[in-house]
């Protein structure tokens, strides 16, 4: 068992991949808690696809340099997040409608830009489907820095996010700048999606945001505990998924998401007091 655990660590790309997977899993778990509790799953999915034109433009300009692709995705993600907030701010257009409009437009623009490239490069493909084993040292630093920034903002403004998310009346009484924190949360979500793109890709990104947090919500009702549990589940899923990918030669991003889903199913059936098994036992009178 020890040899099996240590064998992949002799490769530098596996060590970098593990560090990236743990970082992304933890950050997605923490911020995903707000995404789940605020019902923003559709927003996360749309934003993951909306970064595509930024990636395409960066590829056309810089020829596939990873740093440029990251910056392009970040600019497109933040721009889309702020655009959705601005369109839905007036109240004439509902937020889910604004998300649908910009998501479709940005994704279509990305596809149009990609179609101008004769050879659909592997670098661009990695943003679609993830390539955690291709994470470079520079990518790892970018992931760590921006991930730490997101977590630091969650900690620094924990009370403010809590109030505006669950008690808008109290937020108004306290005169909190609710609009500012709403935009800040959207920007943080865009940043989190971009740093996770190379790990699981556009197609599977929403699972990293939603599944660990949804699993944690079955285990506890206390928000701080839920965040820690979601971060732990996300990080563990990254490690186990990467080892699974190495062992049975499957796509790393897909393996990580499948492990996340397995944790969710276990919680769904066996979570104390709330799992299906506990409810079944109570209905049969086996538990009181």
Secondary structure, 3 states (H helix, E strand, C coil): CHHHHHHHHHCHHHHHHHHHHHHHHHHHHHHHHHHHHCCCHHHHHHHHHHCHHHHHHHHHHHCCCHHHHHHHHHHHHHHHHHHHHHHHHCCCCCHHHHHHHHHHHHHHHHHHHHCCCCCCCHHHHHHHHCCHHHCCHHHHHHHHHHHHHHHHHHHHCHHHHHHHHHCHHHHHHCCCCHHHHHHHHHHHHHHHHHHHHHHHHHHHHHHHHHHHHHHHHHHCCCHHHHHHHHHHHHHHHHHHHHHHHHHHCCCHHHHHHHHHHHHHHHHHHHCCCCCHHHHHHHHCCCCC
